[in-house]
């Protein structure tokens, strides 16, 4: 594990996070150790990821662009990284303490796929510049902080000026790692031990040895150089939340929130994919009977990143690939994470001088492989959405992708999160009320009249239902809250006038006023109701009573002593319905009560 991911952490820090490489190692020093004691998934290994590192790097770049940090000020860049990581940790820790473990469901799959695929392309294009030895030329032309499309145009225009040796070292490293990756995938089922081959570690070691032996750095090959802390201490401590950092805190707020959300989402996917809590999808890789607590995961990841921020580390969360390697190599307990932290500490104290001759192009090649892995699932999702005609999801994916590629990560973040939240709000605020009709030939069976169209032909075939004359039967199949009661009145009005919520309100009335003599609410699905919801429902009931309608409620959850009935009593709904006489155990009983007060209710089927 250490041989796989210690070189990757150097790549993430220097190439994506724009901070000193050693700060990437700190993410494997503190975060896995803390998660081992606080986390609930023993096989999951916490560490930096490409997406989080790139987002952190965007904050560092933004600070340089706005003049709040200098281009070569490694100390301040590291402290900005500490601010971003610390804020992400504080956000996710607060969410855990507030028991917001459901937050990983806020982001839609199209947003995640579009955004992560865009990140993959952004990373891939960004790494082409150091892989071709064009870093200095890019700085001269002022494009080092440009958009991905600007960089792509720059690369195509200046491809003739690429440094030959750098290209050879970088692209050969990329080809070797990709070849081993493909080779392992094909042989993994027949030869599981093939995953143990440390191909990336071998590439790192050989490239550094060859650079030293053949003096490639004297021929223009850019190397990593001295790897050390920006302050001179092996493990420098710096509290990120100080008044001097207020500017960076404001700039990093939205990015830190997204890093926290993406990180927790990826950690949840990693834990669930390893089979934790569901008996194990991956057979022998899973630990049977182990349960996962989303809120404890939030607390563990939050504390880990809060501590990591104090040491100016990259954001670190659980990764599926890393955790699967750990499980396949025999990792069953948190001891594997503790040992990873131990080996990283040894590397920081004793091994970092040996990274001096490591070519930066090799680090970029390793990051490019990760970028490829972020993009490779996108075609599968696109084909799936086309097959099921999910064109709105496809549109959201491409919109986020285009915004990120052509403009900036910040716009992609804002657009994606905004659209995802709008979809969630739209779904939550849409009332799902139904008008019920009686199944022909029965007295106590009722179905949704919109799904079972009312009519003589449909009734003859056994598919239709009969509307009950003199009564409007409305089923509310969900809890009522402030979110979904705002439009309840207008949708009920449509049921009164047209018998469906899909009709346009400008159409002439279809149902006559005589069918509003009695209104029956089937509230079996209203398992809870808040103050705003009961206030709106009370106003609706009062409006019906003032118009001369008799209102009944049936199948109230919890019965007379339930919380819903208590809310009805406190709000005056019970009094408006005439006391206990307005409540029944079922729709048929409510209709019998209505028949008692208004003879003629329910006599004869009514077809539309």
N, C-alpha and C positions, 0 to 999 in steps of 0.2 A: 504493500500500500504506500509506504513512504517513498519507494523508488518510482512509483507511478506519479504521485501527486505533488511531491516537493518541487520538481522542476516546473510543473504546471502552475504552482502558486507564484513562482518567480515570473512566469510569463504573464499571468493575469495582472500582477502588480505593475510591472514595467510597461507592458504594451497596451493594456486596457485601462488600468486605474491611474496611469501617469503619476505613480508614486514610487519611492525607492523599492527595489525588488525585495529587500529583506522584510518589508511590511507585509508582503504576501505570505511569508513563512509564519508570521505571528498568528495568522488565521488558523494554522494547524497546531499552534502551541497551546492556545487558551480555549478555543471554542470546542474542539472534540473532548477535551478534559472536563469542562464544565457540563457539557451535554451528557457525558458518560454517567455523571452522578444525578442529574436532574431529569433526563429524558426518559421516555417510556418505550422506545424502540431500541433494543440492545444491539441490533445489527446495523443500525444506521450510522454512517460516518459523516460528521459535519465538516464542511470546508467551503472555500470560496468557489463561486460559479462565474461563468463567463458573463451572463446577463447582469448580475449584480455588480461585477467589477466594471463593466462598461458603463453602467448607470452612474457609478461613483466617479469614473473618469470624466463623465459629462459635466458633473458638478465642478470638478477641478478645472476643466477647460473653461467653463462659464465664468469661474472666478478670475481666471487669467484674462479672458476677454473683457470683463467689466473693470479690470484694473485693481481688484481687491487682492490679487496675488501676482507675483512675478513668474515669468516663464521657467526659470531655473531655481526657484526657491523650494528645494526639496523638503525643508523643514516645515514650511507652511502647507505644502501639498499633503504631507503626511498628516498634519493636524486637521486639514479639511477632511481627509479620509476618516480620521477619528470621529469628527463631528457627524459625518454621514452614517457611519457604522453605529455610533452611539445612539443617534436618533432612531435609526431603524430598530435597534434593540429596545429602546425605551417604548417605541410605539407598539411593538409586538408583545413586550412584557405587560404594558397596560391593557392590551387586548386580552391577554391571558388572565390577568387578575379580574377583568370585567366579564370573563367567561364568554368571549366572542369567538369561540372556536369554529363557528360556521362561516367566518369571513373568507375562507378559501373558496367558497361557492359564489362569491360576489362577481368575480371575473368570469365572463363567458368563454367558452372554448374558442369561438372565432377570434375574440380579442387576443387570447393567449397565443393562439397559433399565428395570427397575423403579426403580432408584436414580436414574438420570439423568432419567427422567420426573418423579420426585418432586422432584428438584432444580429442574426446570423450573417446576413448579407453585409450589414454595416461592419461587423468585425472582419469579415473576409476581405472586403475592399480596403479597410484600414491597414490590415497586415500586409497587403501587397506592396505598400510603400517601403517599409523596412526590408521586406524580402527581396526587393529589387534594388536596394541601396539608393533610394530617391529621397531620403528624409531631409537632407540639407537643401536640396533643390525645392522641395515642397515648402520649407520654411521661408526660403527666399521669395517665393511667389505668394506667400501669405495665405496658403491653403491648408495649413496644419490643423486649423479649427473649422474648416469648411464642411459642407454637407457631403454625404456619401457620393452623390452624383457628380459633384464638383471634383472630388478626388478621383473618381473613375475616369472622367474626362482628362484630368491631369495625367493619369497613368498612361492612357492611350496616346496622348500627345507626346509624352516624353519617354516612351518605351525604348527608344533608341539610345537614350542616355543611361540606361540601367547598368549597374556595376556587374560585370560578368561573373566574377568569383562569388559575389554575394548571392546572385541568382542561382548559381550552380549549387552552393551549399544549402540554400533555403529550400529550393524546389526538390532537390534530391532527398532532403530530410522529410519533406511533406510526402513525397512518393513512397519512401520506406515505411513511414508510420501508417499511411493509408493502406499499403499492401499488407502489412501485418494485421491491420484492423479487419480487412476483408478475409484474410487467411484464417484468423481466429474465429470469425463468425461462421465460416463454412465447416470448420473442424471441431467447433465447440461441443456439438452433440455427441460425436464419436469419440473425441479425445478432450474431456473436460479440463485436463491439466494444461492445455495449450494457453489458457487465459493467464497463466502465471508468467509467461514470457514477458520480461520488462523491456519491451521494444523501445519505449520512449526514453527510459533511463540509459539504455545502450546508445541510442542516437546522441543523447546529451553528452555522455562520457567520451564517445569516439570523436564527436565534433570538437570538443574542447581539447582533446589530446592531439588531434590532427592540426588544429590551429596553433597549438604551442610548438609542435615539431616542425611544421612547415612555415611557421611565421606568417600565417595568412593575414594577421592583423596589420602587418607592415605593408601589405599589398592593398589595403583599403577596406578589409573586412571589419565591420563594426562589431565589437565584442562587448560583453556585459561590464567588464572592468571590476573594480573593487566593490564588493557587496558588503555594506555596513549600514548601521543605523544612522539616521540623519543627525542624531544628537551625540553620537559616540558611545552611548550605553547599549549593552546587548539587548536589554528589554526596557526601553524608555517608557515611563508612565507620564501621561498628560491628560488631565481631566478635560473632556471636550466642551462641557457646558459652562463656559466662562463668558463674561460680558464682551470681551474682545472678539469673540467668535459670533456675535449676534448676527452680523451680516451674512456669514456663511450658513448659520442656522436657518435664516429666512429663505435663502436661496435653495437649501437642500430639503426643505420640508416636504414638498410633493414627491421628490425623487426618493427620499427615505421611506415615505409611506408605500410607494410602489415596490421598492426593494423588499420591504417587510412582507408585503402581500404576496409578491412573486416567490419569495423565499419560503414562506410558510406553505404556499400551494405546492411547490416542488417537494418540500419535505413531506407533506401529506401524501402526495403521489408515491414517493419513495417508500414510505412505511406501508401504505396499502398494497403496493405492488409486490412487496416482499411477503405479503400474506399475513401480516400482523393483524390479529383481531378477527380474521374470518376463516380460520382453520388452515390457511396457507394455500395460495394459488400456485406457488412455485415448489410444491412438494417438499423435498428435503431441505430447501433453503429457508423454509419458514419455521418458526418456533410455535408449536401447537399450543393453543390456549392463551397466548399472550395478547392482552388487550391494549389498545391505543387510546390515550386520552388527548383529545385535540387541545384542551385548555392547558394541560400540563406541558404539552409540546410547545405551546406558545410561551409559557413561562420559561422553559428550559432554553429555547432559542433566544428569547429576549435577554435573559441574564447573560448568556454566552456572548451575544453581540454587544451588550452594554460593557462587559469587561473587555472585549476585543477593541471597542472604540477607545477605551482608556489607554490602550497600547498601540493605537493608530493602525489597526489591522483592517483587512478587507472584510466586507460583510460575508458571513459564513452560514450556510444552511445545509440541510440534508440533500444529497444528490442520489438519484436512482442508480446511475452507473457505478458510482463510487461504492455505494452500499451493497450493490449486487456483487461486485468484486470481493468485497469484504466477506459476504456470506459464502460465496463460492470457494474462498480460500480457507474456510473453516471457522470464520468468526461467528461466535454464538453469544458472546457476552460483551458488555461495555469495555472489557479489558483491551480489546483490539483498538478502540479509540484512545485509551490511555497510553498504549504502547506507541501509537502514531504520534501523539503529543511528545512522548519521551524522545523518539528518534528525531523529531523536528527540533527539539531543544538541543540535542547533540549536534545537529546540522548547523544551527545558528551559532553555537559556541565554537565549533571546531572545523566544520566542513566548508563554510561559505568562502574561504579564500581560494578553494579549488574551482569555484565557478568563474574565476577571473577571465579565463580565455573562452568562455562559452559564447559562441556567436549569437548576436541578437536575432539574426535571421532564422536560426533554429528555434528559438523561443516563439517567434512569429509563426513558424510552420506548425508548431504544436497547437497554438491558438487557432490557426486556420482549420485544423482537423476538428476542433471543438465546434467551430462555426459551421462546418459542413454537417455535423451531427444535429445542430439546431434546425437546419433547413430540410434535412432529408425526409422528415415525416410530413412536410407540407403538401407534396403532390398527392399523398394518400388521402389527406383530409379534403383537398380540393375535389378529387374524384368522388369521394363520398357525398359531399354537399351537392355536387352536380347530379349524382344518381338519385338523391332524395329530393331534388329541386329546392334545396335550401339557399335560394338566391339572396335573401337578405343577409344570411350568415357570410356568404361569399363576398357580398358587397362590403360588409364590415371588415372582413379580413383584408381586402385589397385597399380599402380606404386607409386603414391604419398602416399598412405596409408602405403605401405611397407617401403618406405624411412623414413617416420616419425616414424613408430613403431620400426624398426630395427636399425635405426641410430640416427637421431635427428630431432627436429623441424626445425632447420635451413636448413637442407638438403631438407626436405619436402617443405619448403617455396621456396627455390631457384629452385628446380625442378619443382614445380607446377607453379610458376610464369613464369619461363622460357618457359615451354611447352605451357602455355596458351597464352603468348605473341607471340610465334612462330606460333600458330594456327591463331591468329588475323592477323599477318603480312602476312602469307601465303594466307589468304583469301583476304586481301587488295591488295596484289601485283599481283594477278592473273587476267589478262585481260579477259573480257567476250565478246570478239568480236565474231560476227557471220557472216557467208556467207549467203546471201539471194538468194532465187529463186522465180520465179513468180508462183503464183497459176494458174493452168491450166484453160483456158477459160476466164481469166481476163487480163487486161492490167496494172492496177494500184494497185494490191494486191500482196504483197510479204511476204514470211515467212522464218523462219530459216530453211535452207536446212539440217542441221544436225538433227533437231528434226522431220523433215518431209523428210525422205530419198528420194533421186532422183532416179527414175527408172520407167520403163513402167508399171510394175505390180502395184506399189503403186499409180501411176497417174491414172490408170484405176479405182482403188478403191476410188479415191478422197482424198487420204492422202498425196500424193507426191507433189513436186514442180518441175518446169522446170528451169534449169540454163540458163541464158541468154547468147547466144553465143557472143563472142567478148568482154565480160565485166565481171569484178569481182565486185560484189556488197557487200560491207562490212558494217555491222551495228555496231556502237560503242554505247552500251546502258548505259554508266555510265560516270561520270565526269573523266577527265584525270588529274592525279597528278604525282608527282615524284614516288609515290609508285607503280602505276600500269602500267607505261609506259616503265619500264626497259625491260620487256619481250615482248613488243608490236611488235617490228620488227620481231622477230623470229616466233611469232604466225601468223603474216600476211604472212610470207614466207610459212608457212605450208598451209594456205588457198590458196595461189597461186599455190602450187605444187600438193596438194592433195584434196583441197576442204573441209578440216576439220582440226581443231586444235588438234584432238586426234591422228593423224597419227605420227608414229615415223620418225624423220628426216632422218634416214638412208635408208628409202624406196625409190625406183625409182619414178620418176615424173609420175603423173597420168593426170593432166590437162596440155594441150598444151599451148605453149607460145602465140598463137593467141588470147587466152581469156584474155590476159593482155593488149590489145590495149587500153582499157578504164577501169579506176578504179573509182568506185562511193562509196563515204563515206556517209552513213546515220548517221548523228551526232545528231539526235534529243535527245538522252540521255545524251549528253555532256553538262550538264547545267552549268558546270564551268570547267576551265582549268588553271593550274598554269604555271609558266615560264618553269619549267623542262618538263612538258607535252607538251607544244606547241613547245619547242625546238626539242624534239624527233619526234613529228608529222611532223614538218617542214622538218627535215632530211629525213623522209620516203617519203614525197611528192616529194622532190627534187630528191630522188633516182629514183622514178617512172618516173619523167619527163626526167631525163637523159637517161633512158632506152627506151624512145620513147612512153611512155604511156601517155594518156590524163587523167587528174585527175579532178573529179567533187566532190563537196560537196553539200548535200541537207539537208533541214530541220534544218538549224543552229538555235539554241535557241536564242530568242531575236531579230532575224532578222538582217538587216544591221546595226542597231544602238546598238545591244546587246554587252555585254562584251566579249563574245566568239569571235564574228566577229572582234572586236577591237584587240583582241590578235592575230587573224589570220593576220590582216593587219600589225601589228607591227612586226610580226615574218617573214613576206615575203611569207606566204602561199598563200595569195590572188594573189600576183604577179606571183608566180609559177604556179597557176591555170589559168593564162591568164586574170586576173582581174575579174570583176563581171560576165563575161560569164561562169565562172567555178562554179557558184553557182546557185542552183535551189530550188524550193519550195518542190519538192518531187522526189522520185526515178524515176517515170515514166517521169517526165520533164527532169531529168538529162539524161535519156536514149535517149530522143528525141534530146537533144543537141548533144549527142555523135553521133547519127544517121546522123545529119546534117553534121558533120565533117568527119565521116567515114561511108559511106553507107554500109548497110549489118548488122549493129548491131541489134541484137534482132530478126533476121528473122529465124523463125522456132524454135521449142522447141529442147532442147538438153538433152537427157537422158543418164545417166551413168550406 
